[in-house]
Amino acid sequence: MRYLPKPVYTVDGSMNRNGEITHYCDLLVKQGQKKLRQQFYVTNIGKDDFILGYPWFQGFNPDVDWANNQLKGPQVKIETISHDIVTCAKQ
């Protein structure tokens, strides 16, 4: 279990202008035949929709083309576990 609220820092070390993370969602992440349920924190990160962090890299161990900023292999798909509002939780 992850404990919230959780502070968010930008690359320069300053606090995220939207404050601490207070919510998370469990999502089903798929790449090819591999499927994992993973927890994503919810916050405003600007123009990006989501960030795949260490837990995703550890779970999927992807082949990365660093020179071209691309993941090799099957497309990554992310789905909600349920369409009910209780898929997101505040602790």
PDB file of N, CA, C and O in Angstrom:
ATOM      1  N   MET A   1       0.844  -1.176   0.000  1.00  0.00           N
ATOM      2  CA  MET A   1       0.000   0.000   0.000  1.00  0.00           C
ATOM      3  C   MET A   1       0.888   1.237   0.000  1.00  0.00           C
ATOM      4  O   MET A   1       1.904   1.277   0.694  1.00  0.00           O
ATOM      5  N   ARG A   2       0.509   2.238  -0.773  1.00  0.00           N
ATOM      6  CA  ARG A   2       1.242   3.495  -0.829  1.00  0.00           C
ATOM      7  C   ARG A   2       0.505   4.519   0.009  1.00  0.00           C
ATOM      8  O   ARG A   2      -0.722   4.609  -0.039  1.00  0.00           O
ATOM      9  N   TYR A   3       1.245   5.276   0.763  1.00  0.00           N
ATOM     10  CA  TYR A   3       0.627   6.252   1.644  1.00  0.00           C
ATOM     11  C   TYR A   3       0.570   7.621   0.977  1.00  0.00           C
ATOM     12  O   TYR A   3       1.545   8.078   0.380  1.00  0.00           O
ATOM     13  N   LEU A   4      -0.568   8.254   1.086  1.00  0.00           N
ATOM     14  CA  LEU A   4      -0.786   9.579   0.517  1.00  0.00           C
ATOM     15  C   LEU A   4      -1.116  10.542   1.650  1.00  0.00           C
ATOM     16  O   LEU A   4      -1.544  10.054   2.696  1.00  0.00           O
ATOM     17  N   PRO A   5      -0.965  11.826   1.550  1.00  0.00           N
ATOM     18  CA  PRO A   5      -0.509  12.561   0.377  1.00  0.00           C
ATOM     19  C   PRO A   5       0.986  12.395   0.130  1.00  0.00           C
ATOM     20  O   PRO A   5       1.754  12.062   1.033  1.00  0.00           O
ATOM     21  N   LYS A   6       1.368  12.635  -1.098  1.00  0.00           N
ATOM     22  CA  LYS A   6       2.742  12.440  -1.535  1.00  0.00           C
ATOM     23  C   LYS A   6       3.206  13.716  -2.244  1.00  0.00           C
ATOM     24  O   LYS A   6       2.548  14.169  -3.181  1.00  0.00           O
ATOM     25  N   PRO A   7       4.331  14.303  -1.811  1.00  0.00           N
ATOM     26  CA  PRO A   7       4.807  15.515  -2.484  1.00  0.00           C
ATOM     27  C   PRO A   7       5.285  15.207  -3.899  1.00  0.00           C
ATOM     28  O   PRO A   7       5.761  14.108  -4.184  1.00  0.00           O
ATOM     29  N   VAL A   8       5.151  16.200  -4.782  1.00  0.00           N
ATOM     30  CA  VAL A   8       5.600  16.067  -6.167  1.00  0.00           C
ATOM     31  C   VAL A   8       6.588  17.187  -6.455  1.00  0.00           C
ATOM     32  O   VAL A   8       6.318  18.358  -6.189  1.00  0.00           O
ATOM     33  N   TYR A   9       7.732  16.809  -7.000  1.00  0.00           N
ATOM     34  CA  TYR A   9       8.765  17.793  -7.323  1.00  0.00           C
ATOM     35  C   TYR A   9       9.022  17.812  -8.822  1.00  0.00           C
ATOM     36  O   TYR A   9       8.939  16.780  -9.489  1.00  0.00           O
ATOM     37  N   THR A  10       9.332  18.983  -9.340  1.00  0.00           N
ATOM     38  CA  THR A  10       9.678  19.115 -10.746  1.00  0.00           C
ATOM     39  C   THR A  10      11.146  18.770 -10.927  1.00  0.00           C
ATOM     40  O   THR A  10      11.853  18.514  -9.952  1.00  0.00           O
ATOM     41  N   VAL A  11      11.607  18.761 -12.171  1.00  0.00           N
ATOM     42  CA  VAL A  11      12.989  18.398 -12.464  1.00  0.00           C
ATOM     43  C   VAL A  11      13.979  19.331 -11.772  1.00  0.00           C
ATOM     44  O   VAL A  11      15.064  18.900 -11.384  1.00  0.00           O
ATOM     45  N   ASP A  12      13.614  20.607 -11.614  1.00  0.00           N
ATOM     46  CA  ASP A  12      14.538  21.553 -10.967  1.00  0.00           C
ATOM     47  C   ASP A  12      14.492  21.485  -9.440  1.00  0.00           C
ATOM     48  O   ASP A  12      15.172  22.260  -8.767  1.00  0.00           O
ATOM     49  N   GLY A  13      13.693  20.561  -8.885  1.00  0.00           N
ATOM     50  CA  GLY A  13      13.632  20.371  -7.445  1.00  0.00           C
ATOM     51  C   GLY A  13      12.569  21.184  -6.736  1.00  0.00           C
ATOM     52  O   GLY A  13      12.373  21.030  -5.531  1.00  0.00           O
ATOM     53  N   SER A  14      11.877  22.052  -7.468  1.00  0.00           N
ATOM     54  CA  SER A  14      10.810  22.848  -6.847  1.00  0.00           C
ATOM     55  C   SER A  14       9.541  22.006  -6.706  1.00  0.00           C
ATOM     56  O   SER A  14       9.366  21.007  -7.403  1.00  0.00           O
ATOM     57  N   MET A  15       8.671  22.418  -5.806  1.00  0.00           N
ATOM     58  CA  MET A  15       7.416  21.709  -5.567  1.00  0.00           C
ATOM     59  C   MET A  15       6.466  21.930  -6.747  1.00  0.00           C
ATOM     60  O   MET A  15       6.378  23.039  -7.274  1.00  0.00           O
ATOM     61  N   ASN A  16       5.760  20.880  -7.160  1.00  0.00           N
ATOM     62  CA  ASN A  16       4.754  20.983  -8.218  1.00  0.00           C
ATOM     63  C   ASN A  16       3.732  22.036  -7.822  1.00  0.00           C
ATOM     64  O   ASN A  16       3.284  22.066  -6.676  1.00  0.00           O
ATOM     65  N   ARG A  17       3.362  22.895  -8.753  1.00  0.00           N
ATOM     66  CA  ARG A  17       2.445  23.992  -8.436  1.00  0.00           C
ATOM     67  C   ARG A  17       1.047  23.519  -8.062  1.00  0.00           C
ATOM     68  O   ARG A  17       0.269  24.287  -7.497  1.00  0.00           O
ATOM     69  N   ASN A  18       0.716  22.271  -8.366  1.00  0.00           N
ATOM     70  CA  ASN A  18      -0.595  21.726  -8.010  1.00  0.00           C
ATOM     71  C   ASN A  18      -0.598  21.026  -6.658  1.00  0.00           C
ATOM     72  O   ASN A  18      -1.613  20.458  -6.255  1.00  0.00           O
ATOM     73  N   GLY A  19       0.520  21.063  -5.962  1.00  0.00           N
ATOM     74  CA  GLY A  19       0.582  20.517  -4.618  1.00  0.00           C
ATOM     75  C   GLY A  19       0.819  19.022  -4.577  1.00  0.00           C
ATOM     76  O   GLY A  19       1.323  18.431  -5.531  1.00  0.00           O
ATOM     77  N   GLU A  20       0.450  18.421  -3.463  1.00  0.00           N
ATOM     78  CA  GLU A  20       0.694  17.003  -3.211  1.00  0.00           C
ATOM     79  C   GLU A  20      -0.286  16.116  -3.971  1.00  0.00           C
ATOM     80  O   GLU A  20      -1.376  16.544  -4.349  1.00  0.00           O
ATOM     81  N   ILE A  21       0.128  14.873  -4.184  1.00  0.00           N
ATOM     82  CA  ILE A  21      -0.756  13.868  -4.772  1.00  0.00           C
ATOM     83  C   ILE A  21      -1.643  13.326  -3.665  1.00  0.00           C
ATOM     84  O   ILE A  21      -1.159  12.923  -2.606  1.00  0.00           O
ATOM     85  N   THR A  22      -2.945  13.319  -3.919  1.00  0.00           N
ATOM     86  CA  THR A  22      -3.902  12.815  -2.934  1.00  0.00           C
ATOM     87  C   THR A  22      -4.758  11.680  -3.481  1.00  0.00           C
ATOM     88  O   THR A  22      -5.553  11.104  -2.739  1.00  0.00           O
ATOM     89  N   HIS A  23      -4.613  11.342  -4.777  1.00  0.00           N
ATOM     90  CA  HIS A  23      -5.425  10.295  -5.389  1.00  0.00           C
ATOM     91  C   HIS A  23      -4.557   9.359  -6.230  1.00  0.00           C
ATOM     92  O   HIS A  23      -3.482   9.734  -6.699  1.00  0.00           O
ATOM     93  N   TYR A  24      -5.045   8.146  -6.405  1.00  0.00           N
ATOM     94  CA  TYR A  24      -4.405   7.198  -7.307  1.00  0.00           C
ATOM     95  C   TYR A  24      -5.485   6.371  -7.993  1.00  0.00           C
ATOM     96  O   TYR A  24      -6.624   6.305  -7.532  1.00  0.00           O
ATOM     97  N   CYS A  25      -5.104   5.738  -9.111  1.00  0.00           N
ATOM     98  CA  CYS A  25      -6.004   4.845  -9.840  1.00  0.00           C
ATOM     99  C   CYS A  25      -5.252   3.558 -10.155  1.00  0.00           C
ATOM    100  O   CYS A  25      -4.070   3.593 -10.496  1.00  0.00           O
ATOM    101  N   ASP A  26      -5.927   2.441 -10.041  1.00  0.00           N
ATOM    102  CA  ASP A  26      -5.381   1.174 -10.501  1.00  0.00           C
ATOM    103  C   ASP A  26      -5.794   0.996 -11.955  1.00  0.00           C
ATOM    104  O   ASP A  26      -6.977   1.067 -12.288  1.00  0.00           O
ATOM    105  N   LEU A  27      -4.806   0.764 -12.822  1.00  0.00           N
ATOM    106  CA  LEU A  27      -5.055   0.615 -14.246  1.00  0.00           C
ATOM    107  C   LEU A  27      -4.450  -0.692 -14.745  1.00  0.00           C
ATOM    108  O   LEU A  27      -3.480  -1.195 -14.178  1.00  0.00           O
ATOM    109  N   LEU A  28      -5.031  -1.233 -15.809  1.00  0.00           N
ATOM    110  CA  LEU A  28      -4.510  -2.438 -16.446  1.00  0.00           C
ATOM    111  C   LEU A  28      -3.597  -1.994 -17.584  1.00  0.00           C
ATOM    112  O   LEU A  28      -4.040  -1.337 -18.525  1.00  0.00           O
ATOM    113  N   VAL A  29      -2.318  -2.357 -17.490  1.00  0.00           N
ATOM    114  CA  VAL A  29      -1.338  -1.983 -18.501  1.00  0.00           C
ATOM    115  C   VAL A  29      -1.001  -3.218 -19.312  1.00  0.00           C
ATOM    116  O   VAL A  29      -0.707  -4.274 -18.750  1.00  0.00           O
ATOM    117  N   LYS A  30      -1.043  -3.091 -20.648  1.00  0.00           N
ATOM    118  CA  LYS A  30      -0.760  -4.209 -21.539  1.00  0.00           C
ATOM    119  C   LYS A  30       0.328  -3.828 -22.533  1.00  0.00           C
ATOM    120  O   LYS A  30       0.373  -2.704 -23.033  1.00  0.00           O
ATOM    121  N   GLN A  31       1.196  -4.785 -22.805  1.00  0.00           N
ATOM    122  CA  GLN A  31       2.148  -4.668 -23.904  1.00  0.00           C
ATOM    123  C   GLN A  31       2.304  -6.063 -24.477  1.00  0.00           C
ATOM    124  O   GLN A  31       2.890  -6.942 -23.844  1.00  0.00           O
ATOM    125  N   GLY A  32       1.781  -6.264 -25.670  1.00  0.00           N
ATOM    126  CA  GLY A  32       1.757  -7.593 -26.262  1.00  0.00           C
ATOM    127  C   GLY A  32       0.865  -8.500 -25.434  1.00  0.00           C
ATOM    128  O   GLY A  32      -0.278  -8.143 -25.147  1.00  0.00           O
ATOM    129  N   GLN A  33       1.364  -9.664 -25.045  1.00  0.00           N
ATOM    130  CA  GLN A  33       0.592 -10.613 -24.240  1.00  0.00           C
ATOM    131  C   GLN A  33       0.710 -10.355 -22.741  1.00  0.00           C
ATOM    132  O   GLN A  33      -0.022 -10.956 -21.954  1.00  0.00           O
ATOM    133  N   LYS A  34       1.606  -9.484 -22.339  1.00  0.00           N
ATOM    134  CA  LYS A  34       1.815  -9.213 -20.921  1.00  0.00           C
ATOM    135  C   LYS A  34       0.805  -8.186 -20.420  1.00  0.00           C
ATOM    136  O   LYS A  34       0.590  -7.152 -21.052  1.00  0.00           O
ATOM    137  N   LYS A  35       0.188  -8.481 -19.278  1.00  0.00           N
ATOM    138  CA  LYS A  35      -0.781  -7.583 -18.653  1.00  0.00           C
ATOM    139  C   LYS A  35      -0.455  -7.478 -17.170  1.00  0.00           C
ATOM    140  O   LYS A  35      -0.232  -8.491 -16.507  1.00  0.00           O
ATOM    141  N   LEU A  36      -0.428  -6.255 -16.651  1.00  0.00           N
ATOM    142  CA  LEU A  36      -0.185  -6.037 -15.232  1.00  0.00           C
ATOM    143  C   LEU A  36      -1.136  -4.967 -14.719  1.00  0.00           C
ATOM    144  O   LEU A  36      -1.413  -3.981 -15.401  1.00  0.00           O
ATOM    145  N   ARG A  37      -1.624  -5.177 -13.523  1.00  0.00           N
ATOM    146  CA  ARG A  37      -2.390  -4.143 -12.829  1.00  0.00           C
ATOM    147  C   ARG A  37      -1.382  -3.276 -12.095  1.00  0.00           C
ATOM    148  O   ARG A  37      -0.595  -3.773 -11.290  1.00  0.00           O
ATOM    149  N   GLN A  38      -1.408  -1.975 -12.376  1.00  0.00           N
ATOM    150  CA  GLN A  38      -0.453  -1.076 -11.748  1.00  0.00           C
ATOM    151  C   GLN A  38      -1.172   0.153 -11.210  1.00  0.00           C
ATOM    152  O   GLN A  38      -2.225   0.552 -11.707  1.00  0.00           O
ATOM    153  N   GLN A  39      -0.576   0.738 -10.186  1.00  0.00           N
ATOM    154  CA  GLN A  39      -1.152   1.903  -9.539  1.00  0.00           C
ATOM    155  C   GLN A  39      -0.513   3.168 -10.103  1.00  0.00           C
ATOM    156  O   GLN A  39       0.711   3.278 -10.172  1.00  0.00           O
ATOM    157  N   PHE A  40      -1.346   4.113 -10.501  1.00  0.00           N
ATOM    158  CA  PHE A  40      -0.883   5.389 -11.038  1.00  0.00           C
ATOM    159  C   PHE A  40      -1.348   6.508 -10.120  1.00  0.00           C
ATOM    160  O   PHE A  40      -2.515   6.561  -9.734  1.00  0.00           O
ATOM    161  N   TYR A  41      -0.432   7.396  -9.774  1.00  0.00           N
ATOM    162  CA  TYR A  41      -0.797   8.587  -9.008  1.00  0.00           C
ATOM    163  C   TYR A  41      -1.461   9.586  -9.939  1.00  0.00           C
ATOM    164  O   TYR A  41      -1.129   9.652 -11.123  1.00  0.00           O
ATOM    165  N   VAL A  42      -2.398  10.365  -9.412  1.00  0.00           N
ATOM    166  CA  VAL A  42      -3.130  11.340 -10.211  1.00  0.00           C
ATOM    167  C   VAL A  42      -2.713  12.750  -9.801  1.00  0.00           C
ATOM    168  O   VAL A  42      -2.833  13.133  -8.637  1.00  0.00           O
ATOM    169  N   THR A  43      -2.222  13.515 -10.776  1.00  0.00           N
ATOM    170  CA  THR A  43      -1.855  14.913 -10.562  1.00  0.00           C
ATOM    171  C   THR A  43      -1.787  15.599 -11.919  1.00  0.00           C
ATOM    172  O   THR A  43      -1.841  14.934 -12.954  1.00  0.00           O
ATOM    173  N   ASN A  44      -1.672  16.889 -11.923  1.00  0.00           N
ATOM    174  CA  ASN A  44      -1.516  17.636 -13.160  1.00  0.00           C
ATOM    175  C   ASN A  44      -0.029  17.714 -13.481  1.00  0.00           C
ATOM    176  O   ASN A  44       0.737  18.324 -12.735  1.00  0.00           O
ATOM    177  N   ILE A  45       0.384  17.096 -14.594  1.00  0.00           N
ATOM    178  CA  ILE A  45       1.795  17.132 -14.994  1.00  0.00           C
ATOM    179  C   ILE A  45       1.964  17.904 -16.301  1.00  0.00           C
ATOM    180  O   ILE A  45       2.922  17.690 -17.044  1.00  0.00           O
ATOM    181  N   GLY A  46       1.027  18.795 -16.565  1.00  0.00           N
ATOM    182  CA  GLY A  46       1.136  19.627 -17.763  1.00  0.00           C
ATOM    183  C   GLY A  46       0.640  18.920 -19.002  1.00  0.00           C
ATOM    184  O   GLY A  46      -0.420  18.295 -18.981  1.00  0.00           O
ATOM    185  N   LYS A  47       1.400  19.012 -20.088  1.00  0.00           N
ATOM    186  CA  LYS A  47       0.949  18.498 -21.378  1.00  0.00           C
ATOM    187  C   LYS A  47       0.994  16.977 -21.480  1.00  0.00           C
ATOM    188  O   LYS A  47       0.370  16.410 -22.377  1.00  0.00           O
ATOM    189  N   ASP A  48       1.707  16.309 -20.596  1.00  0.00           N
ATOM    190  CA  ASP A  48       1.793  14.843 -20.656  1.00  0.00           C
ATOM    191  C   ASP A  48       0.553  14.205 -20.047  1.00  0.00           C
ATOM    192  O   ASP A  48      -0.011  14.712 -19.077  1.00  0.00           O
ATOM    193  N   ASP A  49       0.134  13.072 -20.639  1.00  0.00           N
ATOM    194  CA  ASP A  49      -1.018  12.335 -20.113  1.00  0.00           C
ATOM    195  C   ASP A  49      -0.622  11.462 -18.928  1.00  0.00           C
ATOM    196  O   ASP A  49      -1.354  11.378 -17.941  1.00  0.00           O
ATOM    197  N   PHE A  50       0.534  10.812 -19.025  1.00  0.00           N
ATOM    198  CA  PHE A  50       1.005   9.950 -17.948  1.00  0.00           C
ATOM    199  C   PHE A  50       2.504   9.751 -18.080  1.00  0.00           C
ATOM    200  O   PHE A  50       3.097  10.012 -19.126  1.00  0.00           O
ATOM    201  N   ILE A  51       3.095   9.286 -17.001  1.00  0.00           N
ATOM    202  CA  ILE A  51       4.513   8.962 -16.989  1.00  0.00           C
ATOM    203  C   ILE A  51       4.650   7.508 -16.559  1.00  0.00           C
ATOM    204  O   ILE A  51       4.129   7.106 -15.519  1.00  0.00           O
ATOM    205  N   LEU A  52       5.353   6.728 -17.367  1.00  0.00           N
ATOM    206  CA  LEU A  52       5.641   5.343 -17.006  1.00  0.00           C
ATOM    207  C   LEU A  52       6.929   5.354 -16.194  1.00  0.00           C
ATOM    208  O   LEU A  52       7.998   5.669 -16.718  1.00  0.00           O
ATOM    209  N   GLY A  53       6.826   5.011 -14.922  1.00  0.00           N
ATOM    210  CA  GLY A  53       7.970   5.092 -14.036  1.00  0.00           C
ATOM    211  C   GLY A  53       8.624   3.747 -13.773  1.00  0.00           C
ATOM    212  O   GLY A  53       8.411   2.776 -14.497  1.00  0.00           O
ATOM    213  N   TYR A  54       9.419   3.717 -12.726  1.00  0.00           N
ATOM    214  CA  TYR A  54      10.189   2.524 -12.383  1.00  0.00           C
ATOM    215  C   TYR A  54       9.335   1.262 -12.240  1.00  0.00           C
ATOM    216  O   TYR A  54       9.731   0.216 -12.754  1.00  0.00           O
ATOM    217  N   PRO A  55       8.165   1.311 -11.556  1.00  0.00           N
ATOM    218  CA  PRO A  55       7.370   0.082 -11.449  1.00  0.00           C
ATOM    219  C   PRO A  55       6.983  -0.493 -12.820  1.00  0.00           C
ATOM    220  O   PRO A  55       6.961  -1.711 -12.999  1.00  0.00           O
ATOM    221  N   TRP A  56       6.680   0.383 -13.779  1.00  0.00           N
ATOM    222  CA  TRP A  56       6.343  -0.104 -15.120  1.00  0.00           C
ATOM    223  C   TRP A  56       7.566  -0.718 -15.787  1.00  0.00           C
ATOM    224  O   TRP A  56       7.487  -1.811 -16.349  1.00  0.00           O
ATOM    225  N   PHE A  57       8.705  -0.016 -15.727  1.00  0.00           N
ATOM    226  CA  PHE A  57       9.931  -0.549 -16.340  1.00  0.00           C
ATOM    227  C   PHE A  57      10.328  -1.879 -15.700  1.00  0.00           C
ATOM    228  O   PHE A  57      10.777  -2.791 -16.394  1.00  0.00           O
ATOM    229  N   GLN A  58      10.167  -1.991 -14.398  1.00  0.00           N
ATOM    230  CA  GLN A  58      10.509  -3.231 -13.706  1.00  0.00           C
ATOM    231  C   GLN A  58       9.561  -4.363 -14.135  1.00  0.00           C
ATOM    232  O   GLN A  58       9.997  -5.493 -14.356  1.00  0.00           O
ATOM    233  N   GLY A  59       8.283  -4.054 -14.247  1.00  0.00           N
ATOM    234  CA  GLY A  59       7.294  -5.069 -14.599  1.00  0.00           C
ATOM    235  C   GLY A  59       7.367  -5.532 -16.044  1.00  0.00           C
ATOM    236  O   GLY A  59       7.127  -6.706 -16.327  1.00  0.00           O
ATOM    237  N   PHE A  60       7.697  -4.626 -16.970  1.00  0.00           N
ATOM    238  CA  PHE A  60       7.687  -4.963 -18.394  1.00  0.00           C
ATOM    239  C   PHE A  60       9.069  -5.145 -19.000  1.00  0.00           C
ATOM    240  O   PHE A  60       9.204  -5.781 -20.045  1.00  0.00           O
ATOM    241  N   ASN A  61      10.098  -4.596 -18.361  1.00  0.00           N
ATOM    242  CA  ASN A  61      11.472  -4.706 -18.864  1.00  0.00           C
ATOM    243  C   ASN A  61      11.524  -4.464 -20.375  1.00  0.00           C
ATOM    244  O   ASN A  61      11.937  -5.347 -21.127  1.00  0.00           O
ATOM    245  N   PRO A  62      11.109  -3.273 -20.823  1.00  0.00           N
ATOM    246  CA  PRO A  62      10.995  -3.019 -22.260  1.00  0.00           C
ATOM    247  C   PRO A  62      12.341  -2.846 -22.955  1.00  0.00           C
ATOM    248  O   PRO A  62      13.355  -2.546 -22.324  1.00  0.00           O
ATOM    249  N   ASP A  63      12.322  -3.042 -24.262  1.00  0.00           N
ATOM    250  CA  ASP A  63      13.475  -2.766 -25.107  1.00  0.00           C
ATOM    251  C   ASP A  63      13.325  -1.310 -25.560  1.00  0.00           C
ATOM    252  O   ASP A  63      12.364  -0.968 -26.249  1.00  0.00           O
ATOM    253  N   VAL A  64      14.271  -0.459 -25.175  1.00  0.00           N
ATOM    254  CA  VAL A  64      14.173   0.976 -25.440  1.00  0.00           C
ATOM    255  C   VAL A  64      15.209   1.395 -26.472  1.00  0.00           C
ATOM    256  O   VAL A  64      16.387   1.058 -26.358  1.00  0.00           O
ATOM    257  N   ASP A  65      14.757   2.132 -27.479  1.00  0.00           N
ATOM    258  CA  ASP A  65      15.648   2.760 -28.451  1.00  0.00           C
ATOM    259  C   ASP A  65      15.887   4.180 -27.943  1.00  0.00           C
ATOM    260  O   ASP A  65      15.154   5.104 -28.294  1.00  0.00           O
ATOM    261  N   TRP A  66      16.913   4.346 -27.118  1.00  0.00           N
ATOM    262  CA  TRP A  66      17.172   5.627 -26.471  1.00  0.00           C
ATOM    263  C   TRP A  66      17.526   6.713 -27.481  1.00  0.00           C
ATOM    264  O   TRP A  66      17.153   7.869 -27.285  1.00  0.00           O
ATOM    265  N   ALA A  67      18.227   6.376 -28.545  1.00  0.00           N
ATOM    266  CA  ALA A  67      18.637   7.371 -29.542  1.00  0.00           C
ATOM    267  C   ALA A  67      17.431   8.016 -30.227  1.00  0.00           C
ATOM    268  O   ALA A  67      17.481   9.189 -30.597  1.00  0.00           O
ATOM    269  N   ASN A  68      16.349   7.252 -30.396  1.00  0.00           N
ATOM    270  CA  ASN A  68      15.151   7.765 -31.075  1.00  0.00           C
ATOM    271  C   ASN A  68      13.965   7.973 -30.141  1.00  0.00           C
ATOM    272  O   ASN A  68      12.856   8.250 -30.599  1.00  0.00           O
ATOM    273  N   ASN A  69      14.193   7.840 -28.830  1.00  0.00           N
ATOM    274  CA  ASN A  69      13.130   8.052 -27.831  1.00  0.00           C
ATOM    275  C   ASN A  69      11.896   7.194 -28.101  1.00  0.00           C
ATOM    276  O   ASN A  69      10.773   7.698 -28.095  1.00  0.00           O
ATOM    277  N   GLN A  70      12.101   5.917 -28.333  1.00  0.00           N
ATOM    278  CA  GLN A  70      10.989   5.024 -28.654  1.00  0.00           C
ATOM    279  C   GLN A  70      11.096   3.707 -27.900  1.00  0.00           C
ATOM    280  O   GLN A  70      12.186   3.208 -27.619  1.00  0.00           O
ATOM    281  N   LEU A  71       9.917   3.159 -27.581  1.00  0.00           N
ATOM    282  CA  LEU A  71       9.853   1.802 -27.046  1.00  0.00           C
ATOM    283  C   LEU A  71       9.746   0.848 -28.222  1.00  0.00           C
ATOM    284  O   LEU A  71       8.937   1.064 -29.124  1.00  0.00           O
ATOM    285  N   LYS A  72      10.545  -0.194 -28.222  1.00  0.00           N
ATOM    286  CA  LYS A  72      10.441  -1.208 -29.261  1.00  0.00           C
ATOM    287  C   LYS A  72       9.415  -2.240 -28.843  1.00  0.00           C
ATOM    288  O   LYS A  72       9.097  -2.365 -27.660  1.00  0.00           O
ATOM    289  N   GLY A  73       8.899  -2.973 -29.804  1.00  0.00           N
ATOM    290  CA  GLY A  73       7.948  -4.030 -29.494  1.00  0.00           C
ATOM    291  C   GLY A  73       6.505  -3.566 -29.591  1.00  0.00           C
ATOM    292  O   GLY A  73       6.218  -2.507 -30.149  1.00  0.00           O
ATOM    293  N   PRO A  74       5.591  -4.376 -29.037  1.00  0.00           N
ATOM    294  CA  PRO A  74       4.162  -4.067 -29.140  1.00  0.00           C
ATOM    295  C   PRO A  74       3.809  -2.745 -28.459  1.00  0.00           C
ATOM    296  O   PRO A  74       4.485  -2.296 -27.533  1.00  0.00           O
ATOM    297  N   GLN A  75       2.741  -2.146 -28.943  1.00  0.00           N
ATOM    298  CA  GLN A  75       2.236  -0.887 -28.399  1.00  0.00           C
ATOM    299  C   GLN A  75       1.784  -1.083 -26.951  1.00  0.00           C
ATOM    300  O   GLN A  75       1.239  -2.128 -26.595  1.00  0.00           O
ATOM    301  N   VAL A  76       2.019  -0.066 -26.126  1.00  0.00           N
ATOM    302  CA  VAL A  76       1.570  -0.082 -24.737  1.00  0.00           C
ATOM    303  C   VAL A  76       0.133   0.441 -24.705  1.00  0.00           C
ATOM    304  O   VAL A  76      -0.170   1.490 -25.273  1.00  0.00           O
ATOM    305  N   LYS A  77      -0.745  -0.306 -24.032  1.00  0.00           N
ATOM    306  CA  LYS A  77      -2.140   0.103 -23.893  1.00  0.00           C
ATOM    307  C   LYS A  77      -2.481   0.153 -22.413  1.00  0.00           C
ATOM    308  O   LYS A  77      -2.063  -0.710 -21.642  1.00  0.00           O
ATOM    309  N   ILE A  78      -3.239   1.162 -22.023  1.00  0.00           N
ATOM    310  CA  ILE A  78      -3.637   1.326 -20.631  1.00  0.00           C
ATOM    311  C   ILE A  78      -5.144   1.429 -20.569  1.00  0.00           C
ATOM    312  O   ILE A  78      -5.749   2.231 -21.281  1.00  0.00           O
ATOM    313  N   GLU A  79      -5.760   0.608 -19.709  1.00  0.00           N
ATOM    314  CA  GLU A  79      -7.212   0.583 -19.575  1.00  0.00           C
ATOM    315  C   GLU A  79      -7.604   0.738 -18.114  1.00  0.00           C
ATOM    316  O   GLU A  79      -6.867   0.350 -17.207  1.00  0.00           O
ATOM    317  N   THR A  80      -8.775   1.312 -17.909  1.00  0.00           N
ATOM    318  CA  THR A  80      -9.303   1.349 -16.552  1.00  0.00           C
ATOM    319  C   THR A  80      -9.731  -0.055 -16.167  1.00  0.00           C
ATOM    320  O   THR A  80     -10.146  -0.835 -17.024  1.00  0.00           O
ATOM    321  N   ILE A  81      -9.634  -0.382 -14.895  1.00  0.00           N
ATOM    322  CA  ILE A  81     -10.043  -1.692 -14.400  1.00  0.00           C
ATOM    323  C   ILE A  81     -11.562  -1.771 -14.385  1.00  0.00           C
ATOM    324  O   ILE A  81     -12.152  -2.800 -14.715  1.00  0.00           O
ATOM    325  N   SER A  82     -12.183  -0.661 -13.995  1.00  0.00           N
ATOM    326  CA  SER A  82     -13.635  -0.590 -13.885  1.00  0.00           C
ATOM    327  C   SER A  82     -14.054   0.813 -14.296  1.00  0.00           C
ATOM    328  O   SER A  82     -13.268   1.753 -14.180  1.00  0.00           O
ATOM    329  N   HIS A  83     -15.257   0.959 -14.766  1.00  0.00           N
ATOM    330  CA  HIS A  83     -15.743   2.281 -15.143  1.00  0.00           C
ATOM    331  C   HIS A  83     -16.448   2.949 -13.992  1.00  0.00           C
ATOM    332  O   HIS A  83     -17.106   3.972 -14.181  1.00  0.00           O
ATOM    333  N   ASP A  84     -16.327   2.399 -12.811  1.00  0.00           N
ATOM    334  CA  ASP A  84     -16.951   2.948 -11.614  1.00  0.00           C
ATOM    335  C   ASP A  84     -15.990   3.946 -10.966  1.00  0.00           C
ATOM    336  O   ASP A  84     -14.775   3.760 -11.026  1.00  0.00           O
ATOM    337  N   ILE A  85     -16.506   4.966 -10.371  1.00  0.00           N
ATOM    338  CA  ILE A  85     -15.671   6.003  -9.767  1.00  0.00           C
ATOM    339  C   ILE A  85     -14.808   5.466  -8.617  1.00  0.00           C
ATOM    340  O   ILE A  85     -13.819   6.100  -8.250  1.00  0.00           O
ATOM    341  N   VAL A  86     -15.162   4.318  -8.049  1.00  0.00           N
ATOM    342  CA  VAL A  86     -14.384   3.786  -6.938  1.00  0.00           C
ATOM    343  C   VAL A  86     -13.032   3.226  -7.386  1.00  0.00           C
ATOM    344  O   VAL A  86     -12.256   2.798  -6.531  1.00  0.00           O
ATOM    345  N   THR A  87     -12.711   3.207  -8.689  1.00  0.00           N
ATOM    346  CA  THR A  87     -11.394   2.772  -9.116  1.00  0.00           C
ATOM    347  C   THR A  87     -10.317   3.755  -8.681  1.00  0.00           C
ATOM    348  O   THR A  87      -9.138   3.405  -8.628  1.00  0.00           O
ATOM    349  N   CYS A  88     -10.718   4.980  -8.370  1.00  0.00           N
ATOM    350  CA  CYS A  88      -9.779   5.969  -7.849  1.00  0.00           C
ATOM    351  C   CYS A  88     -10.046   6.114  -6.362  1.00  0.00           C
ATOM    352  O   CYS A  88     -11.197   6.070  -5.928  1.00  0.00           O
ATOM    353  N   ALA A  89      -9.007   6.283  -5.592  1.00  0.00           N
ATOM    354  CA  ALA A  89      -9.188   6.325  -4.142  1.00  0.00           C
ATOM    355  C   ALA A  89      -8.421   7.485  -3.543  1.00  0.00           C
ATOM    356  O   ALA A  89      -7.365   7.875  -4.040  1.00  0.00           O
ATOM    357  N   LYS A  90      -8.961   8.022  -2.482  1.00  0.00           N
ATOM    358  CA  LYS A  90      -8.270   9.044  -1.700  1.00  0.00           C
ATOM    359  C   LYS A  90      -8.023   8.448  -0.326  1.00  0.00           C
ATOM    360  O   LYS A  90      -8.934   7.905   0.299  1.00  0.00           O
ATOM    361  N   GLN A  91      -6.786   8.554   0.140  1.00  0.00           N
ATOM    362  CA  GLN A  91      -6.459   7.998   1.456  1.00  0.00           C
ATOM    363  C   GLN A  91      -6.339   9.101   2.451  1.00  0.00           C
ATOM    364  O   GLN A  91      -6.068   8.847   3.625  1.00  0.00           O
TER     365      GLN A  91
END
